[in-house]
Amino acid sequence: MKRFLFLLTLSAAVLCASASNRYVSPTGDDGDGKSWEHAKTTIAGAIWSVGVGDTMFIAEGVYNEAISAQSGCTYMGGYNAETGERDLELYESILDGTGLTSWLLVKYDDPPADPIMIDGLVFQNAKHSTWGAAAVYMRGNMTVQNCHFRNCESGSNAGAIWMEQGNATNPAVVRNCLIEYCVCTGAESGVGGIYNNEGAGIIENCIIRGCKGSIGGIRNNGGIVQNCVLYNNYSTYNGCIYGAGSFFNNTICNNFGDRYAGSRTTGRVTNTVFWGNNTAYQYVNYVDASTGATKNVGDVGSGGITTGLSVNNNDADGPNFRNPTGFVGLPKTEVEIAAIAKADFSLTDASTKLLDQADAASAPTKDIDGVARPKGDGYDIGAYEYDPEAVVIPVTGVSIQPSSIEIVEGKTGTLVAQVEPENANNKRVEWSIDDVTIATIQNGKVTGVKPGTTTAHVKTLDGDYTAAATVIIKEKPPVRYPQLHTWASVGSPTAV
């Protein structure tokens, strides 16, 4: 699975190359901001000290503030103020919106005359009720990359990012970002993740999961969305992806929708896999076939989607992803939240329905992880390119979470196989259950059939490691109806 948060070590001498660069750290002395020792303690305290070509280096910590991005500046997070080391996983630079009710980062009025770069920041707990997004309002000639958005809420357009091209020559770009558990409570046009409002915006190499809106993941009104993975999102109307823009080599899986689930697009969609999406009402996956849609594959779909993928991941005609989630829509338990974090929708050598099947003219030259395409006889469908020459990391064991599960008959629950190590090449597993008259299991999803106790088993395809979990099916509670009466005489009810 894509690792967004990377390690980069820079010496203090390199970071001080420009006298106008500024350093920000909660542990600084709030001095002139020209070194980590004399770092400003807030981003706002340094914002007006940087100009075109300057960089603001932001150390780990929580910054409860909103900032206005300045033309020509670069903002980089993820630093250890003591050593100058950069690791976005270890040293989170967090813009926290608790209590602010405003965008966390915005470029006001017009696109910047000189490019703005936002790199390696965490945006969380933003809440904004009016135009734009909860976390970032960006324009053309801006790039947001290697950032993490979580738990943001908009009452208008987008839970995480609003992209607006304006009169800029260069597009707005969002790349290598993780967006999770963001929500838009706005009207029919609102999106949980990213709203590309106009023009040539580019969204690439992003993962969007656990988000909710009328559109669960991305609204693309005219730009390009490529190499993105969107899974376990929830749309109240327009599907996980929506719009008239272009969508190339994306992976859209296990999303739920009240009306549309995976997609409702009128733009060109190619080389995209739709799997495990489900809806309560109308279309599961819809792609307009008249726009040049080609090489889209799904387990179910209409328009420009070729169906035939098995709903069972490990079937010969299944997608055979490394480690997909086994449930649809938003997580309901801690176990499902953990499963979303560990999910891996990259391909294996058994993904024959997706390997070498893509349209070469539409495929990006690299995949979501930066792997050069193609690696086989042709390009692969979806966000990932299978690399047969990758270093083999074998499986060493497996466990099941939870170790015991109780479900009411007729209802479902989720068991998650935790394969070790986390970066093993082939984390595919097979599920079975001892007594299918009590419960059934598919991709870890357990359905109660009748009251009783049985055992679920999982086996890794690499190494044949096994684990087991107890499955208890409880009796469905009796339906209680209100007491009925007959009328023995007018105005005199008699209980039946």
N, C-alpha and C positions, 0 to 999 in steps of 0.2 A: 504494500500500500504506500501511497505517496507520503514521504516525510517532508512536511513543509518547513519545519523548524530546523535550521541547519547550524553548524558550528563554524565560527569564523573568528580567528584571533588576529588582532591588530596591535601593533606597538604604539605607545603614546607618541612616539616621534612621527609616525605616519599620520595619526589622527590630528596632530597639531600643524599639519602642513599649511593650513590657511589661518592667518591671524584673526579672521573674522568668524571662524567656527566657534560654536558654543557647546558647552557641556552642561547637562542637567542631571542632578541626582538628589534624592531626598536626604542623603548623608553629606552633601556639600556644605560649604560655609556661606553660601549665597553671596559669593564674591563677584568677580568680574565675569565668571563663566568661561574663562579661557583655558581651563584645565579641569581635570576631575577633582583635584584638591580644592579648587575655588569654584566648584560648579554651582550654578543656579539651582535652587531647590524646587522651582516650578517651571513648567514649560512656558507659561505666560511671562515669566520673568525674563526669559531669553528671547522671546519671539521677535521683538523689534530690533534685536542686535545682529540678526543675520540678514544678509542680502543676497543678491543674485550670485550663484556659484558657491554659496556657503552651505555648510552642513551642521545640523544640530544633532549631537549624540546624546541619547537618552538612556540613562541607566535603569536597572530593574527597580521596581517600586510601583506604588499605586498613586496616580495623579488624578485627583477629583476635580477636573477642570476641562473646559472646552477651549479649543484653539482655532484661530483663523490662519490658514496656511498662507505663506507669503510667496509671491512670484519668484521663481528661480531657485528656491531653497529645497534642500533634501533633509528629511527627518528620519533618523535611524534609531531603532530601539534594540533592546536585547543585550545591553552591556553590563559587565561587572565593573563598577567604578573603581575598585581597588586594583584590579589587574589589567583592565582594558580589554579583557577577553569578551568575545561575542558568542553567545549561544542562546537562541530564541526560546529553547525549551527550559533551560536552567534559569535564565535571567529575564523574566517577563517585564516588559515596560507597559504598564496597564493604564489606559485612559478609562476611568470609571465614571459612569454618568449618574450615579446615585444622587437623587435630589436635584439634578440640574435642569431637566425638562428642555433640553436643547440639543442640537447637533454636537457631537464630540469634536468633529473636525469639519471645517467648511472653507471653501474659497468663495468669498462674497462677490456678487455683482457680475463679473465677467470672467472668461477663461484667463489664466495667467499669460503674460507676454512671454515669459520664459518658463521652461518645464519645472513642474513640482514633482518630487518623488517622496512617497510615504512608504517606509520599508521596515517591517519587523515590529509593529506595534500590536497590542491587544486592545480591542474595544469591547467594553462590557457594560451591561446594565444601563445602556442608553435608553431614554424614553422621550419621544418627541411626537407631538400630536398634529403638527401642521405640515406644510408642503415639504416634500423630500423624504429623506430616510431618517431613521433614529440615530445612526452612528456617523456616517460620512456623506456629505454633499459635495460631490466632485464634478469638475468640468473638463472639457477638452484640454489637452496639453498637461494632463496630470496622470500619474501612475500610482496605484496602490498595490503593493506586492508583499508577499511573505507575511501577511497580517492575519490575525485571528479575531473573529467576531463571535460573541456569545451573549445570549440572554438580553438581546436588545428588542425594543418594542416601538412600533410606529402606529400612530392613529390615522395615517394618511396614505403614503405611497410604498415605502419599503422598510423592512425590518432592519436591514444592515446598510446597504449602499444605494445611493441615487446617483446616476451618471447622466450628465447633461453636456452635450457637445458644444453648443453655442457657435460662435464664429471662429473657433480655434482651427488651425491647420492640422495639428496632430490630434489623434483620437484620445479619448479617455480610455485608460487601460486598467483592468483588474486582473492580476495573475497570482497564482500560487497562494491563494487565500483559503482558509478554512472558516466556514460560516455555519454555526450550529445554534439551535434553539432560539432563533430569532422569529419574531412574529409581526404581522401587520394586521391590525384590526379594522383597517379602512374598508372602503367600498369594493365594488367588483374588480377594480383595476389594481388593488393592492397586492404586494408580493412579499413573502416572508424573507427572501434573500436579497437579490439584486434587481434593480429596476434600471434598465438601459433605455432612457427615455427617447433618445433621438440620435440620428447620425451614425458615425462610424465607430462607435465604442466597441472595445474588444474585451471579452471575458474569457480567460483561458487558464487551464490547469488548476481549477478550483474544485473543492469538495463542499457540498451543501447538504446538510443532514439535520433532521429533527426540527425543521422550520415549518411555519404555518402562515397561510394567507389565502386570499381568493386564488392566487397563484402560489404554489408552495415554494418554488425555488428561484426561477429567473423569468423576468419579462424582458424580451429583446425586441425593440421596436425598429431595428434597422441595422444593427451591427453584427458582430460575429461572436458566437459562443462555441468554443472548441476544447476538447480534451477535459471536459468537466464530468464529475461523478455526482449525481444527485440521488440520494436514497433516504427512505423512511421520512419523507416530508408529507404534509397534509394540506390539500387544497380544498377550499370550500366551494369552488366553482370551476376555475379555468385550467386546472392541471398543474403539474410540476414545472413544465416549461410552456411558454406561451409567447406568441408574437409573430411578426412578419419578417424578422431578421433571419440570418443564416445560423444553422446548428450543424457542426461537423464533429464526428467521432466523440460522441458523448455516451455515458453509461447511466441509464435512468431505471432505477430498480426499487421495488418494494415501497412505492409511494401510494398513498390512499387519497381518494377524492370523493367528495359528495356528488359531483357531476362528471368531471373529467379527472383522471388520475395521473397518468404519465405525461401526456402532452395534449395540447390543443394549439396547433401551429398552422399559420398560413404562409410561412416563409419556407426556405429551402432547408430540408433536413436530410443529411446523408451519413452513412457509416455509423449509425447509432443503434445501440441495443436497448430494448425495452423488455424488462423481465420482472415478474412478481408484483406488478402494479395492480391495484384493484379499486373499484368504484362502487358506490352504493346505488347509482342511478343510471347513468347513460353510457359514455364512452370511456373505455379503459385507456387506450392509447390511440390518438388520432393525428395523422400527418397528412397535409394536403398533397395529393399525388400530382397535382398539376404544376407544381413549382420546381420540378426537376429532382424531386426526392428519389433517392436510390440507395440500395444496399443498407436498408434499415431492417433489423431482425427483431422479432418479439415472440413471446409465448401467446400473446393475443394482441390484436390491433386492427386498424382499418385505414383506408387511404393508402399512403405510400409506405406501408410496413408489411414485410413478408413474415407470416406467422409460421410456426413449426417448432420453435424452441420448446422443450419440455419444461413443465413447471417444477420438475425435480432437478435440482442443480446437477446431480451426479449421473443422470441418465446419459446414454451415448449421444442423444440429441439435445441434451441440456447445455447450459452455458459453461458449466464446470469452472465457476469462479473459485478462487483460492479459499475464501472464507466469508461468504455472504451472510447477512442477517437472515434469520429464519422467520421473521414476522413482517407484517405490512403496516405502514403508517407510523405514527408517533409512538415512542416507547411508553409503556405503562408501569413498568417495574424497574427497580435498580438493576436487575439482571439484564433487562433489555437495553437500558442505558449503557451498561458495560459492553454489551454486544455491539452497539452502534460504534463505540470508540474503537473496538478491535476489528471491525469488519474490513474485509479485503476483497474488492471486486476486480482484482487483476486476473489475468488469464493463465491457464496451465496448458500443458501439451495435449490435454483432453478436450480443450475448447474448440473442437473441430468446426463447429457451426459458425465460429467467429474468426478463426485464424485464416489469413490470406484471402479474405472474402471482400475486403473493402474496395471502394472506388478510389484509385490512386490519385486522380485529378483533384479530389476534394480533401484528401487526408493531409493533416499537418506533417511537417518533416520530422517532428519529435512527438513523443507521447507525454502524458501528464507527469511522468517521472524524469523526462529528459532523455529517454531512450530513443535513439535514432530509428526512424521508420524508413523502409521496412526491414524486418529481421529475417523473414522467411521468403517464400516465393512471391508473396504479395503483402499488401497492407492489411492490418487486422481491424476488425470492427470494434468500436468502443474507444474508451479513453486510454486503454493500455495496449502496448505492443508486447507480445510475448517474445522473450529473448531466450532462445535455446542454449545460448552460450553463457548464461548467467551462472555465477558460482552456486553450486548446489549446497543448500543448508538443510540437512535432514531433520525430520521430526524426532523428538526425544520422548514425547509423552502426551497424554491428553487427560482432561478431567471434565466433569459436567457441573455447571452451575444453573440452578441450585441442585443439591444432591437429592432433594426430595421435593415434590411439587403436588399440591392439592388443587383439583379442578372440579367444578360442578359439571355433571353430565350435560352434554350439549354445548359446553363452553370450551374455550381454548386457552392454552398457556404456552410459555416458551422455555425450552431448555437450550442452553448455550454450551457448545463444545469449546473448551479453551485448550488450544493446541500449542505445545511448546516445542522450540522457542517461537517467539512472536514473529520472527522474520524467516521462518521456515518456508521453503519454496512451494511445497505442496501441502496445504493445510486442509484439503478436502477430506470430508468424513462421510461415513455411511451410518444412518440411524436405523434402528429396529426396535421392536417392542415385543415382549413375550406373549401377551394376550390381546389380540386385536379386537376381541369382543368387548374388552373393557376400555381400551383407548387405541387411537392410531397416532402415528407420528410421521411427519414429512418435513425435511429441512429443519428439524428441531421444533416444529410447531406441533403441540400435542392437543388432540381433540378428544374430549370425554365421550364415551359411548354409553356406558352403563356403570352403576356403582360397583366398586371393587378396587383391588390393589394389584398392580403389575410392575414390571421393571422395564425401563428403557435402556438401550445400549447404544454406544457410539464406538466406531472403529475408524482409525485413521487409514487412509489409503496408502500412506507412506509409513511403513514399519509395522502396520497392523496393531498399533497400541489401542487398548480398549478402556472404557470406563462405563459405569452404570449409575442409574438414578432411580429412585422409587417414585412411582406414579400412583397417586390415590385419587380416585374419582368418587366424588360425593353425590349423593342423591339430590336430584333437582327439588327445590322446595315446592310444596304443593301450592297450586294457585288458589287463592282465597277470593271468593266472590262475595259481593254484598248480599245481605239477607233479602230474599224475594218475598213478596206478599201477594195474596189474592184478595179480592174484594167480596167478602161474604154478603155484605150489604153496602149500599152507598155510604161512604164515610167511615166504614168499619173494616180496616185491614186485618187479615189473618195470616200469620206466619206460615210458610210452607216448610 
